[in-house]
Amino acid sequence: MESHYIQRYHSHNPTDNQCSSAVLKHIKAPVHLVWSLVRRFDRPQRYKPFVSRCVVRGDGLGIGSLREVDVKSGLPATTSTERLELLDDEEHILGVKIVGGDHRLRNYSSIITVHSEVIDGRPGTLVIESFVVDVPEGNTKEETCFFVHSLINCNLKSLADVSLRMAVLQDEVKPIHQCRV
């Protein structure tokens, strides 16, 4: 199913000076809890550990809304301006494009999809985040992809931790009972 989701939702057309890839994470929490975190364009700091503050312009969740994100120290950036490109609550798809900021991620665009699955007999979620970005002058495609992969992996690990804590608090980690015929 993973390759099906990537083909269906995560097709980017990188140019010669861009890199593109996808990162997958299996989360031991129900899809509705994970999506409740991912869909909040106005509150990325709920699970993204490098975001210290977010201020939204526009209605916050409408296509075209902008957010100004302050980045915690330790990264080669302090701010990022991002636009909400896609928000589909039926298909669980979020699309974001970076449109400004003091960093080197030029023409960065990402798509996150959230899919229901069963993990160890319990409700789980497959999260896929794909991206395309310009390769900065002085860097290789491999270096650029490695850097972005590292950020996304950190974000998705944090998303998994927050989602699992929410699931435990809401007592939503019970096994799925299979009917036997």
TORLO-497978 format. One record per residue: y, z, x of N, C-alpha, C in turn. Coordinates in pm, 1 decimal, padded with zeros to 6 digits. Layout:
<rs>
Y  Z  X  Y  Z  X  Y  Z  X .
...
</rs>
This chain:
<rs>
-00120.5  00000.0  00081.2  00000.0  00000.0  00000.0  00127.4  00000.0  00085.9 .
00119.9  00062.3  00203.2  00239.6  00071.2  00285.9  00294.6  -00066.8  00319.9 .
00206.7  -00157.8  00359.4  00253.6  -00292.1  00394.9  00309.9  -00364.2  00272.3 .
00252.7  -00338.6  00156.3  00304.4  -00397.9  00031.9  00448.2  -00349.9  00006.0 .
00470.5  -00220.2  00019.5  00605.5  -00165.1  -00002.5  00704.6  -00221.4  00098.8 .
00662.0  -00231.7  00223.4  00752.4  -00283.7  00326.5  00788.5  -00428.7  00297.0 .
00690.2  -00510.4  00261.3  00717.7  -00651.3  00227.7  00807.6  -00663.6  00105.7 .
00786.7  -00577.0  00007.6  00860.9  -00588.1  -00118.6  01004.6  -00537.9  -00108.4 .
01024.4  -00425.2  -00040.2  01155.6  -00358.9  -00043.1  01231.2  -00359.4  00090.2 .
01163.5  -00386.3  00199.6  01224.0  -00361.7  00330.6  01234.3  -00487.1  00416.6 .
01266.6  -00597.7  00356.9  01280.6  -00720.3  00436.6  01425.7  -00735.5  00481.2 .
01446.0  -00723.0  00610.3  01577.1  -00745.2  00672.0  01566.3  -00875.0  00750.5 .
01676.7  -00941.1  00768.2  01678.8  -01065.0  00846.5  01768.2  -01046.1  00968.4 .
01715.3  -00980.9  01071.9  01799.7  -00954.7  01189.3  01834.9  -01083.1  01264.4 .
01955.1  -01083.3  01319.7  01997.2  -01193.1  01406.4  01943.2  -01167.6  01546.4 .
01973.1  -01257.2  01638.9  01924.8  -01242.6  01776.4  01975.5  -01116.2  01844.1 .
02093.8  -01068.1  01803.2  02153.1  -00951.1  01866.8  02134.9  -00825.3  01781.0 .
02030.4  -00821.2  01700.1  02003.8  -00705.4  01616.8  01858.3  -00662.1  01633.2 .
01833.7  -00535.6  01599.7  01695.2  -00489.6  01590.2  01674.1  -00435.1  01450.4 .
01549.7  -00438.0  01408.4  01513.2  -00394.5  01275.2  01374.5  -00333.7  01279.9 .
01352.8  -00229.7  01201.4  01223.0  -00165.6  01198.8  01213.6  -00077.7  01074.8 .
01097.7  -00014.7  01057.8  01076.1  00077.3  00946.2  01002.9  00200.2  00998.1 .
01033.6  00314.3  00937.7  00972.3  00441.6  00971.8  00910.8  00497.8  00843.5 .
00788.2  00548.2  00851.9  00717.2  00601.6  00736.5  00693.4  00750.9  00754.4 .
00696.0  00822.8  00641.5  00666.8  00967.0  00644.9  00593.2  01004.5  00517.2 .
00479.0  01070.6  00532.1  00404.3  01123.9  00418.6  00448.1  01268.9  00399.6 .
00488.6  01302.6  00277.3  00543.4  01434.8  00248.5  00457.7  01502.2  00142.1 .
00421.1  01626.8  00167.8  00335.5  01702.3  00075.5  00419.2  01770.3  -00032.4 .
00489.9  01687.2  -00109.2  00570.1  01734.3  -00222.3  00578.1  01620.1  -00322.6 .
00592.6  01652.8  -00451.2  00597.8  01547.8  -00553.9  00718.8  01456.0  -00537.3 .
00700.8  01332.3  -00579.7  00803.1  01229.2  -00562.5  00936.4  01269.1  -00627.1 .
00932.8  01334.1  -00743.0  01059.4  01367.9  -00809.6  01142.7  01466.7  -00728.3 .
01077.6  01556.1  -00655.2  01153.0  01649.7  -00570.4  01213.0  01578.0  -00449.7 .
01133.6  01494.2  -00387.3  01182.5  01420.2  -00270.0  01297.2  01328.5  -00310.9 .
01280.1  01255.9  -00421.0  01384.8  01165.0  -00467.4  01512.2  01241.0  -00503.3 .
01500.0  01361.0  -00555.6  01619.3  01439.6  -00592.3  01706.1  01468.4  -00470.4 .
01647.0  01474.1  -00353.2  01723.1  01493.1  -00229.3  01776.8  01360.8  -00175.6 .
01690.0  01259.6  -00170.0  01726.6  01130.4  -00110.4  01839.2  01063.6  -00188.4 .
01834.5  01069.3  -00321.1  01928.6  00994.8  -00405.0  02072.0  01049.5  -00398.6 .
02089.2  01169.3  -00348.0  02221.4  01231.9  -00348.0  02305.5  01180.2  -00231.5 .
02362.4  01062.7  -00251.5  02449.6  01000.2  -00152.9  02563.6  01094.5  -00114.7 .
02603.3  01178.9  -00208.8  02715.4  01270.7  -00186.9  02675.2  01399.5  -00113.8 .
02544.9  01419.4  -00086.6  02501.6  01543.6  -00021.9  02395.0  01520.2  00083.9 .
02418.7  01432.4  00180.8  02314.6  01406.2  00282.4  02282.8  01528.4  00367.1 .
02376.3  01620.8  00377.2  02355.4  01739.6  00460.1  02246.8  01831.8  00403.5 .
02200.2  01806.9  00281.9  02091.7  01888.2  00225.7  01963.0  01871.6  00304.8 .
01947.3  01755.5  00369.4  01826.8  01738.5  00450.3  01850.4  01670.3  00584.3 .
01967.3  01613.3  00606.1  01992.7  01546.9  00734.6  02054.7  01648.2  00831.4 .
01979.0  01687.5  00934.0  02024.6  01796.8  01020.2  02145.6  01765.8  01106.6 .
02179.7  01637.8  01126.6  02293.7  01605.0  01211.0  02423.6  01591.9  01132.1 .
02417.2  01609.0  01000.2  02536.7  01599.2  00916.1  02590.5  01739.4  00890.9 .
02715.9  01762.2  00929.6  02775.7  01893.8  00908.3  02861.0  01897.6  00781.5 .
02914.7  01780.5  00741.6  03003.6  01777.1  00625.1  03005.3  01636.3  00569.9 .
03026.6  01625.4  00439.2  03034.7  01495.2  00374.8  03141.1  01500.5  00266.0 .
03233.9  01405.3  00270.6  03337.6  01392.9  00168.2  03324.2  01253.9  00107.9 .
03314.8  01249.7  -00025.4  03291.1  01123.5  -00095.4  03419.2  01074.2  -00160.8 .
03440.3  00942.4  -00149.6  03548.0  00874.6  -00221.6  03483.1  00789.8  -00329.9 .
03544.5  00784.7  -00444.9  03481.9  00715.3  -00556.8  03408.3  00817.8  -00640.7 .
03321.5  00770.5  -00730.4  03253.1  00865.0  -00818.9  03134.8  00934.4  -00753.2 .
03104.1  00899.3  -00629.3  03000.6  00968.5  -00554.4  02863.5  00906.0  -00562.0 .
02826.9  00854.3  -00677.7  02693.8  00796.9  -00691.5  02697.7  00654.2  -00744.0 .
02817.2  00596.9  -00753.2  02828.8  00458.4  -00798.2  02821.1  00361.8  -00681.6 .
02765.2  00245.2  -00706.8  02757.2  00142.8  -00602.8  02898.5  00115.2  -00551.5 .
02913.8  00109.2  -00421.2  03044.3  00088.6  -00358.7  03113.9  00217.5  -00319.5 .
03062.3  00332.7  -00363.2  03121.1  00460.8  -00323.3  03113.2  00475.0  -00172.0 .
03213.1  00540.9  -00115.4  03218.3  00564.9  00028.4  03203.9  00712.9  00057.2 .
03136.6  00744.2  00167.3  03131.4  00882.6  00212.5  03174.8  00888.2  00357.8 .
03250.7  00991.6  00389.4  03292.4  01021.5  00526.3  03204.4  01136.4  00573.4 .
03123.5  01109.3  00674.7  03028.4  01207.5  00724.5  03075.5  01258.9  00860.0 .
03077.1  01390.5  00875.0  03102.5  01452.6  01004.9  02967.4  01480.8  01069.3 .
02953.9  01439.1  01194.2  02828.0  01451.6  01267.6  02835.7  01573.6  01357.8 .
02726.4  01651.4  01361.1  02721.4  01769.3  01447.4  02723.0  01727.1  01593.2 .
02768.4  01816.0  01678.7  02774.3  01785.2  01821.5  02633.8  01763.3  01876.1 .
02628.0  01691.5  01985.3  02500.4  01660.2  02047.5  02464.2  01513.6  02032.7 .
02528.5  01444.6  01942.0  02508.0  01300.9  01924.4  02630.2  01226.8  01976.4 .
02612.5  01100.8  02011.7  02728.0  01023.5  02062.0  02815.6  00972.8  01947.1 .
02859.9  01064.2  01861.0  02945.9  01029.5  01747.3  03003.1  01158.7  01690.4 .
03113.9  01146.3  01616.2  03166.1  01261.9  01542.9  03183.2  01230.6  01395.2 .
03204.2  01101.0  01361.0  03221.5  01063.6  01220.3  03149.5  00932.7  01190.4 .
03120.0  00913.9  01062.5  03061.8  00789.5  01015.6  03110.8  00764.8  00873.6 .
03152.4  00641.7  00845.1  03192.3  00602.4  00709.8  03082.7  00512.7  00654.9 .
03030.3  00551.4  00538.9  02913.3  00483.3  00484.6  02937.3  00444.8  00338.9 .
02882.1  00329.1  00300.8  02898.5  00278.7  00163.7  02763.5  00274.7  00093.5 .
02761.7  00319.0  -00030.9  02641.8  00311.6  -00112.6  02624.8  00168.0  -00160.6 .
02516.8  00104.2  -00118.2  02490.3  -00035.9  -00150.6  02393.7  -00051.1  -00268.5 .
02301.5  00043.6  -00282.3  02197.4  00032.9  -00384.2  02148.4  00171.5  -00420.1 .
02135.8  00197.7  -00550.4  02077.2  00321.5  -00599.4  01998.4  00287.5  -00725.0 .
01866.6  00291.4  -00714.1  01778.3  00255.3  -00824.8  01686.7  00373.8  -00854.0 .
01716.6  00445.5  -00961.7  01638.4  00563.5  -00997.0  01501.8  00529.9  -01055.3 .
01484.7  00409.1  -01104.9  01354.0  00368.3  -01158.2  01256.5  00337.5  -01044.7 .
01301.6  00258.1  -00947.2  01216.2  00217.3  -00835.1  01225.9  00312.6  -00715.4 .
01318.7  00409.8  -00722.4  01341.5  00505.3  -00613.2  01382.2  00433.8  -00484.1 .
01495.3  00364.2  -00490.6  01547.3  00290.0  -00375.5  01692.8  00331.3  -00351.4 .
01726.1  00359.2  -00226.6  01862.5  00389.2  -00185.4  01897.6  00297.0  -00069.7 .
02009.9  00227.3  -00080.8  02058.0  00141.4  00026.1  02195.3  00186.8  00072.1 .
02213.5  00199.9  00203.4  02338.5  00248.4  00262.2  02377.8  00157.5  00377.5 .
02507.5  00130.9  00388.9  02560.4  00051.4  00499.6  02669.5  00131.2  00568.4 .
02664.8  00135.8  00701.4  02771.8  00200.8  00777.9  02885.5  00100.4  00792.9 .
03005.6  00142.1  00752.3  03120.5  00051.5  00755.6  03230.3  00097.9  00851.2 .
03210.0  00210.7  00918.0  03310.2  00258.7  01012.8  03264.8  00387.4  01078.1 .
03348.8  00436.6  01167.8  03318.1  00560.6  01237.8  03328.4  00542.2  01387.7 .
03316.2  00652.5  01459.5  03329.2  00649.4  01606.0  03191.4  00656.6  01672.5 .
03113.5  00555.4  01650.2  02978.7  00548.1  01705.7  02948.5  00402.6  01740.3 .
02827.5  00378.2  01790.1  02792.5  00243.4  01835.0  02699.2  00171.0  01737.5 .
02677.3  00226.4  01619.1  02587.4  00163.3  01522.1  02666.0  00063.7  01436.2 .
02689.2  -00052.9  01490.8  02763.6  -00157.9  01421.0  02669.4  -00238.2  01332.2 .
02719.7  -00273.8  01214.6  02642.8  -00350.9  01115.9  02509.2  -00284.7  01083.0 .
02511.1  -00152.6  01078.2  02390.6  -00077.0  01042.9  02373.3  -00075.1  00891.9 .
02254.7  -00107.2  00848.8  02220.5  -00104.4  00707.3  02080.2  -00048.0  00693.8 .
02059.7  00039.4  00595.9  01926.5  00096.9  00578.3  01886.0  00096.6  00431.7 .
01755.5  00094.5  00412.4  01696.7  00105.1  00279.8  01592.8  00215.5  00287.6 .
01598.8  00307.9  00191.8  01499.2  00414.1  00181.1  01428.5  00396.4  00047.0 .
01295.8  00394.8  00050.6  01219.0  00392.8  -00072.9  01126.5  00513.6  -00074.8 .
01098.6  00561.2  -00195.4  01019.6  00681.2  -00216.3  00907.1  00645.5  -00314.1 .
00781.9  00672.1  -00274.2  00665.6  00629.5  -00352.4  00569.7  00746.2  -00374.1 .
00520.1  00757.4  -00494.4  00422.9  00861.2  -00528.2  00287.9  00832.1  -00462.9 .
00222.6  00937.5  -00414.5  00088.0  00924.7  -00360.0  00017.8  01059.3  -00373.1 .
-00108.9  01062.9  -00341.1  -00185.7  01186.3  -00341.9  -00220.8  01219.0  -00197.0 .
-00191.6  01343.8  -00156.5  -00221.8  01390.7  -00021.4  -00306.8  01516.5  -00034.7 .
-00426.6  01512.2  00018.4  -00518.5  01626.3  00012.1  -00539.1  01675.8  -00131.2 .
-00547.5  01581.9  -00226.7  -00571.2  01617.5  -00366.0  -00451.3  01671.9  -00439.7 .
-00334.2  01662.4  -00378.8  -00211.5  01716.5  -00440.2  -00105.6  01606.2  -00448.9 .
-00009.3  01624.7  -00539.3  00098.2  01524.5  -00548.6  00175.6  01516.1  -00417.6 .
00195.0  01396.2  -00369.1  00268.5  01374.6  -00245.1  00360.9  01254.9  -00257.6 .
00429.3  01226.4  -00149.8  00528.3  01119.4  -00148.7  00522.9  01045.1  -00016.2 .
00528.2  00914.1  -00024.9  00546.3  00829.2  00092.4  00692.4  00786.6  00094.4 .
00760.9  00816.1  00203.5  00899.7  00774.0  00221.9  00901.8  00668.4  00331.5 .
00969.7  00556.9  00303.4  00985.9  00450.7  00402.2  01134.9  00427.5  00419.8 .
01180.7  00433.3  00543.2  01320.5  00399.5  00572.9  01320.3  00285.5  00672.8 .
01385.3  00177.1  00633.9  01398.5  00062.0  00723.6  01545.4  00041.6  00754.4 .
01570.4  -00030.2  00864.3  01708.8  -00050.8  00906.5  01722.5  -00181.2  00981.6 .
01845.7  -00225.1  00989.8  01884.7  -00333.3  01079.2  02017.7  -00290.9  01140.8 .
02037.5  -00319.3  01269.0  02158.9  -00277.0  01338.0  02184.0  -00368.5  01457.1 .
02311.3  -00385.8  01491.0  02347.2  -00460.7  01611.9  02301.4  -00384.0  01735.5 .
02262.2  -00456.6  01836.8  02230.1  -00396.9  01966.9  02361.6  -00386.6  02044.0 .
02404.2  -00264.3  02078.7  02530.5  -00249.5  02151.0  02524.6  -00314.7  02288.7 .
02639.3  -00363.0  02332.7  02647.9  -00420.7  02467.0  02604.0  -00315.9  02568.9 .
02520.5  -00357.1  02661.7  02470.5  -00266.2  02763.9  02338.5  -00199.9  02726.9 .
02289.9  -00222.8  02604.9  02161.8  -00167.7  02561.6  02064.7  -00280.1  02528.7 .
01936.9  -00247.5  02527.2  01834.5  -00344.2  02487.7  01794.5  -00318.1  02341.9 .
01723.2  -00413.9  02283.7  01671.3  -00394.5  02148.6  01579.3  -00272.4  02145.3 .
01496.5  -00258.9  02246.9  01402.2  -00147.4  02252.0  01475.2  -00013.3  02255.8 .
01579.4  -00001.9  02337.8  01656.1  00122.5  02346.2  01724.0  00154.0  02213.1 .
01780.0  00051.5  02150.8  01850.1  00071.1  02024.2  01752.7  00115.0  01915.2 .
01639.4  00045.8  01904.5  01538.8  00082.8  01804.5  01484.5  00223.1  01830.4 .
01462.6  00257.4  01956.4  01412.3  00390.7  01990.4  01511.2  00497.9  01944.3 .
01640.2  00476.5  01969.9  01742.8  00573.1  01930.6  01745.3  00589.9  01778.8 .
01747.5  00478.7  01705.2  01753.6  00485.7  01558.5  01624.5  00546.7  01503.4 .
01509.9  00508.6  01557.7  01382.9  00568.8  01515.7  01387.2  00720.0  01532.6 .
01439.2  00766.8  01644.3  01445.9  00910.7  01670.4  01530.6  00981.6  01565.4 .
01645.5  00924.3  01530.6  01730.9  00983.9  01427.3  01659.4  00986.9  01292.6 .
01599.4  00875.1  01254.4  01531.5  00867.4  01124.8  01412.6  00963.7  01121.1 .
01334.1  00968.0  01228.8  01221.1  01061.8  01232.4  01266.5  01205.8  01215.3 .
01375.8  01241.0  01277.9  01430.2  01376.0  01263.9  01472.8  01401.2  01119.3 .
01543.3  01304.8  01059.8  01586.1  01318.2  00920.7  01466.4  01330.3  00826.2 .
01364.4  01247.8  00847.9  01248.6  01250.0  00758.0  01165.2  01376.7  00776.2 .
01157.3  01428.6  00898.1  01088.2  01556.3  00916.9  01161.4  01666.8  00842.6 .
01292.7  01666.8  00851.3  01371.4  01765.6  00779.3  01356.1  01747.0  00627.4 .
01355.6  01622.4  00581.6  01334.0  01594.7  00438.8  01199.2  01650.9  00394.5 .
01095.7  01632.7  00475.2  00962.8  01685.5  00442.2  00966.3  01838.2  00434.2 .
01031.6  01902.7  00530.3  01039.2  02049.2  00531.3  01112.6  02102.2  00409.0 .
01228.1  02044.0  00377.2  01307.6  02088.2  00262.4  01231.5  02062.5  00131.9 .
01169.6  01946.0  00120.8  01094.9  01911.3  -00000.8  00977.2  02005.2  -00022.3 .
00904.8  02035.4  00084.1  00790.1  02124.7  00071.4  00834.9  02265.2  00031.4 .
00944.1  02313.6  00090.5  00996.8  02444.8  00049.9  01033.6  02445.3  -00097.7 .
01098.9  02337.1  -00143.8  01133.9  02327.3  -00286.5  01008.0  02326.7  -00372.8 .
00905.1  02253.4  -00331.5  00780.9  02244.0  -00408.4  00713.6  02381.0  -00418.9 .
00710.7  02455.1  -00308.0  00649.0  02587.6  -00309.5  00728.9  02681.1  -00400.1 .
00860.5  02678.8  -00388.7  00944.4  02764.6  -00473.4  00929.1  02731.7  -00621.1 .
00908.8  02605.0  -00652.3  00895.3  02563.3  -00791.8  00749.1  02559.0  -00835.4 .
00659.4  02607.2  -00748.5  00516.3  02613.6  -00777.2  00460.2  02477.2  -00817.9 .
00495.2  02374.1  -00738.8  00452.2  02237.7  -00769.2  00358.1  02181.6  -00662.9 .
00279.6  02267.7  -00601.0  00185.7  02221.0  -00499.6  00040.4  02241.7  -00542.7 .
00018.7  02245.8  -00673.0  -00117.1  02263.0  -00725.2  -00196.6  02134.3  -00708.5 .
-00329.9  02148.9  -00693.8  -00414.0  02028.9  -00682.7  -00412.5  01946.7  -00811.5 .
-00432.9  01817.0  -00794.7  -00448.6  01728.8  -00909.0  -00595.0  01737.3  -00949.4 .
-00620.1  01771.3  -01075.3  -00758.5  01783.8  -01122.6  -00807.0  01646.4  -01166.1 .
-00915.8  01602.6  -01105.2  -00975.5  01473.6  -01137.7  -01072.4  01492.3  -01252.9 .
-01069.9  01399.9  -01348.0  -01167.2  01399.2  -01456.9  -01297.6  01339.8  -01407.1 .
-01407.1  01401.8  -01439.9  -01537.9  01347.6  -01399.2  -01604.2  01287.3  -01521.2 .
-01661.5  01170.8  -01499.3  -01727.3  01101.0  -01609.1  -01876.6  01115.6  -01597.7 .
</rs>
